[in-house]
Amino acid sequence: MLHAPSSLAYRFIWLNHRLILLFFIALTSTTPATALDLERAPYLQQPTSSSIIIRWRTDSNVQGVVRYGDTATNLSQSVTSSTSTTEHSVQINGLSANTRYYYSVGTDSQTLAGASADYFFTTAPATNTSLTTKLWILGDSGTNNNNARDVRDAYLTYLSNNSKADMLLMLGDNAYDDGTDTQYQSAMFDMYPTVLRNTPVWATIGNHDGQSADSATESGAYYDIFTFPRAAEVGGTASGTEAYYSFDYNNIHFISLDSHETDRSTNGAMATWLTQDLADTTQQWIIAFWHHPPYSKGSHDSDSSDEEQTTEMRNNFLPILEEAGVDLVLSGHSHSYERSKFIDGHYGNSSSLQDSMILNAGDGNSTGDGAYTKQATKTPHKGTVYVVAGSSGQLGPGTLDHPVMYKSLRNLGSMIIDIKDNRLDAFFLRENGSIPDTFSIVKSGTTPDNPTPDNPTTNISFQNDNLPNTNYNGTSDAYIAQANTNNNQGSATDLLLDGDDGNGNDLASLIRWEIANFVPTGVTIESASVTFDVFNSSGSSYEIYALKRAWNESQVTWNQADDNNNWQSAGAEGTNDRDTQVLGTVNANNTGSLTINFNTAGLAVVQQWLNDPSSNYGIIIANSSSSDGADFYSSEFSTVTSRPKLSLRYRNTTNPPTTDNEPPTIPANLRETGVTSNSVSLSWNASTDNVAVQSYRVYRDSTAITTITNTSYTDNNLTANTAYTYTVDAIDTSNNASAQSSPITVNTTTPSTQDTGTAKFQNGNLPDSSYNGTNDAYIAQADPDNNQGNASDLLLDGDGNGIASLIRWEIANALPSGAIIDSASITVQVFNTSGASYEIYALKHTWTDIQTTWNQADNSSNWQSVGAEGDNDRGSQVLGSINANNSGSLAITFNAAGVTAIQQWIDNPSSNYGIIIANASHGDGVGFYSSEFDTLSSRPMLSLDYHTN
């Protein structure tokens, strides 16, 4: 707190010096002084069946927050980055497979993007499902011109009648001319924002990308922008580099190679890794992609001695890929579309092509010469299709007459590929929407390339009311507190950890999952983990130990295990209470989903629980020496997916089971439980299965729209007055699917005649650039006759010499007649934070922003009491409170009295004198920007949500 001098003359000097100091702090602070801006919209990376990475960029260093949920209006879960940065990369874990989640990105106090119907991601399906995987392929798209826009728009038009792609593959030269960050922004992020926000992107490096990137050091814009799996995070074999990598999705194994500058020799690291990666994969399909095409007669001639990369990829890598049974190879570089026949064994110039190398010279079209066919099992040298798709941004010269090619086109366009079970369908989509080439590959039989072994691994999870089915209720948990030794917390919705709550008192949490009846006997546990939803993070570590004695969730306390037995030592610290081996460590550094893998000792304990179910007393998490507490939700928490979850992977090694081919029963009694103009709520009876029901798929008009684990679902964002037909099927833990339920048809209703809306008021910006209805000024006790109506900031203080701020927004003509206010808030841009709270009151006296001072409301009238503190100056009801703990954007919500006051302003515009923000008892000042500040978005903004009947 800056204390004012007592002399009036010096108060003026003090006030001005203070303003200069605040301005200097705002300029030099490492915390942004202006509104946080989104410099790069969110994009999706590395989707798995249980996780995804969301990236975005801000103009200032902040801790990024991703909020997500099952609808755009219910983002009930969140993950917060542990660091403050402009380059945000947040991974969400613990997700359900093949499930759509909606999301937003921003900070704790501000949403920068999302929370709408087109900001979503869909997790990958489980391995080898019968679902279709759709790919969108762009090659050499980084031109940032009308060609690229036309290709993009053709795809967007295609989406109007077809499902979106599950991923975007970019074949290099993604940003011309040099692959700089600025060029990526314009050629990729500004070109495809509506795609990138809900479609994960994978890429390979091209020669233009490589102008500003280095594969050896994995540095430069290309490597900064993308997050690719170096350590097999998405399946495949770890490459140790993002220059080349592999990943799995559904029944497909993808391989991205660096044809630009990584060593392309047969004994180099990339070729060695590729050989191992292909040997390891058991996926049904193999698709490889890189930039320089092995065959082309487009703008680059693969026969030319100048095409070193092309030649070496063909000579050295095609034999490795074809030996492993690769199905499709995609490349760019040549600015044309060229698609091969079904070929194998051609590793030289075009003149060396022999008839024996063409396994099928037909068009590969099911309605023409027939689809290309090959065996379902992974067999060497049974045929591959090679595609050059380098015309997504420009066209180039060339003879387009390579003999391996069935189709060669000098047309702009992109590719779309659909893969379902044993069938691949691909086509070239021109910029004008026409489709001049289509081909298919069909594998004989529907079995995976490598049949499932006799002793497959099985995954199963345990979470109350959710997993392995919605009837599971086998979790018991409670926390115990040294500060309240006889208090039971078994019904609490949270679990707490601490080693020193400030008074030397500890907190520990106990959890047990019933697993014996859900896992077959004679299995071997291969992995185990627990997942929590953390709502209070900690910098301390807490250890997991096995409990050695029975305890009762509704009776356990710090002193006793149950009503009949005390712990050997209070806090379950005795050697007869808990084991001494650490099974895993909890490091809850961030809020949101946290998964802890059991170590070898932990696996042995879980194995013992299965071998001898009576030994399963669960676990205790504790550390008496840690002083930074952690909190997460318990099995009583209302959101089932936030409850503690135990996940196991096991293999039946002693008595391998026969293959489970029995599907679950058909979901019965599918019914509508609620309908609005834009949503349908459904419910159905649970299915049964000989093993366990894993999930349910919901179909709308014969198309699967979601996979969920419970027996109810609400389908949102529908069209009013429209009929929708729904069915549901059930899937068991062996991925057997039941037949679909009997259909029901539901008609959405007519929208209510009640209209809703939001009105925002901000000088020079909202509701439009002509709005100039905000008046504001601060008044200072230290200089009672000085007007600050033209200042670019608003100040608050209350220590000896008070400072208050006045704001008024003209709103009467902006809302429809009869508007009823539902909620209201103001948003300010804070540049000087405070630990104090300041209150908002309604003003009751006219004032003029360029005349008001501490003493007077305007030049013709004084305040009833100086500082506008009289009963006739301001109301006595608090309309809301300002707690400016952080700099940046701050939203303050009006309470019920505040909403009533604003309603009065609308019903009787002459009563709108605005608000005053003040608190004479506080001594920690606040500064935020006024309506005179240069940056429009940093000016005070009033937001009103309303409806009309």
Secondary structure, 3 states (H helix, E strand, C coil): CCCCCCCHHHHHHHHHHHHHHHHHHHHHCCCCCCCCCEEEEEEEECCCCCCEEEEEEEEEEEEEEEEEECECCECCEEEEEEEEEEEEEEEECCCCCCCEEEEEEECCCCEEEECCCCCEEECCCCCCCCCCEEEEEECCCCCCCHHHHHHHHHHHHHHCCCCCCCEEEECCCCCCCCCCHHHHHHHHHCCCHHHHCCCCEEECCCCCHHHCEECCCCEEHHHHHCCCCCCCCCCCCCCCCCCCEEEEECCEEEEECCCCCCCCCCCCHHHHHHHHHHHHCCCCEEEEECCCCCCCECCCECCCCCCHHHHHHHHHHHHHHHHCCCCEEEECCCCCEEEECEECCCCCCHHHCCHHHEEECCCCCCCCCCCEEEECCCCCCCCEEEEEECCCCCCCCCCCCCCCEEEEECCCEEEEEEEECCEEEEEEEECCCCCCEEEEEEEECCCCCCCCCCCCEEEEEEECCCECCCCCCCEEEEEEEHHHCCCCCCCCCEEEEECCCCCCCCEEEEEEECCHHHCCCCEEEEEEEEEEEEEECCCCEEEEEEECCCCCCCCCCCCEEECCEECCCCCCCCCCCECCCCCEEEECCCCEEEEEECCHHHHHHHHHHHHCHHHCCCEEEECCCCCCCEEEECCCCCCHHHCCEEEEEEEECCCCCCCCCCCCCCCCCCEEEEECCCCEEEECCCCCCCCCEEEEEEEECCEEEEEECCCEEEECCCCCCCEEEEEEEEEECCCCECCCCCCEEEECCCCCCCEEEEEEEECCCECCCCCCCEEEEEEECCCCCCCCCCCCEEEEECCCCCEEEEEEECCCCCCCCCCEEEEEEEEEEEEECCCCEEEEEEECCCCCCCCCCCCEEECCEECCCHHHCCCCCECCCCCEEEECCCCEEEEEECCHHHHHHHHHHHHCHHHCCCEEEECCCCCCCEEEECCCCCCHHHCCEEEEEEEEC
